[in-house]
Amino acid sequence: MIPRLISSTASKLYAHNKKHHPVFCPEIVRPLRTLPRLPRKPSLPEIGPRPLPQLRLPMTNDLNVHSGNRSETSKHREKILPFLPPCNLIDIGYGGDPVTPWAVACDMAGGSYTNVGSAPQQLGFDCMSPPFKDGSLDGIYASHLTEDWSYRDQGNMLREWKRCVRSGGVIVILGPDQKRFEAHCAATGQGLNMAHVEPDFSLATFKNRVWPAIRADMAWVAGEDLEDYSFLAVMKLM
């Protein structure tokens, strides 16, 4: 109740403040100050799993954006992919452009011999003695690498690669036909690769002179001369 001694004007002002500005009225403020603090309502747990973020794997064009050059792998990736396993795959001598997003990018310990891509190197080792346990890999891929060794050394190299591959695993080689490569260089003005050792290296000489070194317990799955100057060889451990 408003005290009777308060004038009618004060009474009207008090009523106005009580209605529109209750914070100025002590009898309103005091009860609010004495109200118990309500416990905070706990947040409800989320229903169902959170949506997974959209992952973007590097695709062919993404892997090959580099100084205007294309890797040899990029030219024939669609031909190669059907022969590759979905896991435990390494790409030896990847040169900045691994054959698949899931292949482990391997090159020399001191860094890549060439750079035709921006993908980072993951392992470095001597390709003549890969540091993997026997039968620990599902696949080994190499592009334009083996031709830098003699036929004898290629045989020794592939024996080591075969050791690392499990039963059912594959070794996939993309290599140059040397005579066709030289003709391509002459026609386009491209410089020859002086690291190539054997002057007659080709699918035929690879099959006749390198493949016999590892053919025991292995099957020749595919061999094909491709449209430019490369060839594809696929071998599977039985």
C-alpha positions as CSV (number, residue, x, y, z in Angstrom):
1,M,0.0,0.0,0.0
2,I,1.2,3.5,-0.8
3,P,1.5,5.6,2.4
4,R,-1.5,8.0,2.8
5,L,0.9,11.0,3.4
6,I,2.1,10.8,-0.1
7,S,0.4,13.5,-2.3
8,S,-1.8,12.5,-5.2
9,T,0.9,13.6,-7.7
10,A,3.5,11.5,-5.9
11,S,1.0,8.6,-5.9
12,K,0.5,8.8,-9.6
13,L,4.2,9.0,-10.2
14,Y,4.7,5.9,-8.0
15,A,2.1,4.0,-9.9
16,H,3.6,5.0,-13.2
17,N,7.1,3.8,-12.1
18,K,5.7,0.6,-10.7
19,K,4.1,-0.2,-14.0
20,H,6.8,1.0,-16.4
21,H,10.0,1.1,-14.3
22,P,9.7,-1.5,-11.6
23,V,13.4,-1.3,-10.8
24,F,12.9,2.0,-9.1
25,C,10.3,0.6,-6.7
26,P,11.8,-1.0,-3.6
27,E,8.9,-3.3,-3.0
28,I,9.4,-4.8,-6.4
29,V,13.1,-5.0,-6.3
30,R,13.4,-6.6,-2.9
31,P,11.3,-9.7,-3.8
32,L,13.4,-10.2,-7.0
33,R,16.6,-10.1,-5.0
34,T,15.4,-12.8,-2.7
35,L,14.2,-15.2,-5.4
36,P,16.3,-18.4,-5.4
37,R,18.6,-18.8,-8.4
38,L,17.2,-21.4,-10.8
39,P,19.6,-24.2,-11.8
40,R,20.8,-23.9,-15.4
41,K,19.0,-26.3,-17.7
42,P,21.4,-28.9,-18.9
43,S,22.0,-29.0,-22.6
44,L,20.5,-31.9,-24.4
45,P,22.8,-34.4,-26.0
46,E,23.0,-34.4,-29.8
47,I,20.8,-37.1,-31.4
48,G,22.7,-39.3,-33.9
49,P,26.2,-38.9,-35.2
50,R,27.6,-35.7,-36.4
51,P,27.8,-35.4,-40.1
52,L,31.3,-36.2,-41.5
53,P,33.1,-33.3,-43.2
54,Q,33.4,-33.5,-46.9
55,L,36.8,-34.9,-47.7
56,R,38.4,-34.0,-51.1
57,L,40.9,-36.4,-52.4
58,P,43.4,-35.1,-55.0
59,M,42.2,-36.1,-58.4
60,T,44.2,-36.5,-61.6
61,N,44.2,-32.8,-62.6
62,D,45.1,-31.7,-59.1
63,L,48.1,-34.0,-59.0
64,N,49.5,-32.6,-62.3
65,V,49.5,-28.9,-61.8
66,H,53.2,-28.1,-62.0
67,S,55.2,-25.7,-64.1
68,G,53.5,-26.7,-67.3
69,N,54.9,-30.3,-67.2
70,R,53.0,-33.5,-66.9
71,S,54.2,-36.7,-65.2
72,E,54.4,-39.9,-67.3
73,T,52.0,-41.4,-64.8
74,S,49.4,-38.7,-65.4
75,K,49.3,-39.6,-69.1
76,H,48.2,-43.2,-68.5
77,R,46.6,-43.1,-65.0
78,E,43.2,-44.4,-66.3
79,K,45.0,-47.5,-67.8
80,I,47.0,-48.1,-64.7
81,L,44.4,-47.7,-61.9
82,P,42.5,-51.0,-62.5
83,F,45.6,-53.0,-61.7
84,L,46.4,-51.3,-58.4
85,P,45.3,-52.5,-54.9
86,P,43.2,-50.2,-52.7
87,C,45.7,-50.2,-49.8
88,N,49.3,-51.1,-48.9
89,L,50.6,-49.6,-52.2
90,I,53.8,-47.7,-52.6
91,D,54.9,-45.6,-55.6
92,I,58.7,-45.8,-56.0
93,G,60.2,-42.7,-57.7
94,Y,56.9,-40.9,-57.6
95,G,58.5,-37.5,-58.6
96,G,55.9,-35.3,-57.0
97,D,52.9,-37.1,-58.6
98,P,51.8,-40.4,-56.9
99,V,49.8,-42.7,-59.0
100,T,46.9,-42.7,-56.5
101,P,46.0,-40.5,-53.5
102,W,46.5,-43.5,-51.2
103,A,49.9,-44.6,-52.6
104,V,52.8,-44.0,-50.2
105,A,55.0,-41.5,-52.1
106,C,58.6,-42.8,-52.2
107,D,61.8,-41.5,-53.7
108,M,65.4,-41.2,-53.0
109,A,66.5,-40.4,-49.4
110,G,68.0,-37.1,-50.5
111,G,64.8,-36.0,-52.3
112,S,63.1,-36.6,-55.6
113,Y,65.1,-37.1,-58.8
114,T,62.5,-35.1,-60.7
115,N,59.7,-32.8,-59.7
116,V,56.5,-33.1,-61.8
117,G,54.0,-32.5,-59.0
118,S,53.4,-30.9,-55.7
119,A,52.6,-33.9,-53.5
120,P,55.1,-34.3,-50.6
121,Q,57.5,-37.2,-50.3
122,Q,56.6,-39.6,-47.5
123,L,59.5,-42.1,-47.6
124,G,63.1,-42.0,-48.9
125,F,65.2,-45.1,-49.6
126,D,67.4,-46.9,-52.1
127,C,65.1,-48.6,-54.6
128,M,67.6,-51.5,-54.8
129,S,66.9,-52.3,-51.2
130,P,63.4,-51.2,-50.0
131,P,63.1,-51.2,-46.2
132,F,59.9,-53.3,-46.0
133,K,59.3,-56.7,-44.4
134,D,58.8,-59.7,-46.5
135,G,55.2,-59.9,-47.9
136,S,54.2,-56.6,-46.2
137,L,52.9,-54.8,-49.3
138,D,49.9,-55.3,-51.6
139,G,51.4,-53.5,-54.5
140,I,54.5,-51.6,-55.9
141,Y,54.2,-49.2,-58.7
142,A,57.1,-47.4,-60.5
143,S,57.0,-45.1,-63.5
144,H,59.9,-44.5,-65.8
145,L,62.4,-45.7,-63.2
146,T,63.8,-49.1,-64.0
147,E,65.3,-48.0,-67.4
148,D,68.0,-46.1,-65.4
149,W,69.6,-49.5,-64.6
150,S,71.1,-52.3,-66.7
151,Y,69.0,-55.3,-67.4
152,R,71.0,-57.3,-64.7
153,D,70.4,-54.6,-62.1
154,Q,66.8,-54.4,-63.0
155,G,66.4,-58.1,-62.3
156,N,68.1,-57.7,-58.9
157,M,65.9,-54.7,-58.1
158,L,62.7,-56.5,-58.9
159,R,63.7,-59.5,-56.8
160,E,63.8,-57.2,-53.8
161,W,60.4,-55.7,-54.8
162,K,59.0,-59.2,-55.2
163,R,60.3,-60.0,-51.7
164,C,58.2,-57.2,-50.2
165,V,54.9,-58.1,-51.9
166,R,52.5,-60.6,-50.4
167,S,50.8,-63.5,-52.2
168,G,48.2,-61.9,-54.6
169,G,50.1,-58.6,-54.7
170,V,51.2,-56.9,-57.8
171,I,54.2,-55.1,-59.3
172,V,53.2,-52.5,-61.9
173,I,55.8,-51.0,-64.2
174,L,55.4,-48.0,-66.5
175,G,58.5,-47.6,-68.7
176,P,59.7,-46.1,-71.9
177,D,60.2,-47.8,-75.2
178,Q,63.6,-46.3,-75.9
179,K,63.4,-46.2,-79.7
180,R,59.9,-44.7,-79.7
181,F,61.0,-42.2,-77.0
182,E,64.0,-41.1,-79.1
183,A,61.7,-40.7,-82.1
184,H,59.3,-38.6,-80.0
185,C,62.2,-36.4,-78.8
186,A,63.4,-35.9,-82.4
187,A,59.9,-34.9,-83.5
188,T,59.1,-32.6,-80.7
189,G,62.5,-31.1,-79.8
190,Q,62.4,-32.6,-76.3
191,G,65.8,-33.4,-74.9
192,L,66.8,-37.1,-74.4
193,N,67.1,-38.5,-70.9
194,M,70.7,-39.4,-70.6
195,A,70.1,-41.5,-67.5
196,H,68.5,-44.3,-69.6
197,V,71.0,-47.2,-69.7
198,E,69.8,-49.8,-72.2
199,P,69.6,-48.5,-75.8
200,D,67.0,-51.1,-76.8
201,F,64.8,-51.0,-73.7
202,S,61.2,-51.9,-74.5
203,L,58.3,-54.1,-73.4
204,A,59.8,-57.0,-75.3
205,T,63.3,-56.7,-73.8
206,F,61.8,-56.2,-70.3
207,K,59.8,-59.4,-70.6
208,N,62.7,-61.3,-72.1
209,R,65.6,-60.0,-70.0
210,V,64.1,-58.7,-66.7
211,W,61.0,-60.7,-66.1
212,P,62.8,-64.1,-66.0
213,A,64.6,-63.0,-62.9
214,I,61.3,-62.9,-60.9
215,R,59.0,-65.1,-62.9
216,A,59.0,-68.0,-60.4
217,D,55.7,-68.0,-58.5
218,M,54.6,-64.9,-60.5
219,A,52.1,-64.5,-63.3
220,W,52.4,-62.0,-66.2
221,V,49.0,-60.3,-66.0
222,A,49.3,-57.6,-68.7
223,G,51.8,-56.1,-71.1
224,E,50.9,-53.3,-73.5
225,D,52.6,-50.7,-75.6
226,L,50.8,-47.4,-74.9
227,E,50.0,-44.7,-77.4
228,D,53.0,-42.4,-76.9
229,Y,56.3,-44.1,-76.1
230,S,55.5,-45.9,-72.9
231,F,54.6,-49.5,-72.1
232,L,52.8,-51.0,-69.2
233,A,53.8,-54.3,-67.5
234,V,51.8,-55.9,-64.7
235,M,53.0,-58.9,-62.7
236,K,51.2,-60.7,-59.9
237,L,52.7,-62.9,-57.1
238,M,50.8,-66.2,-56.9
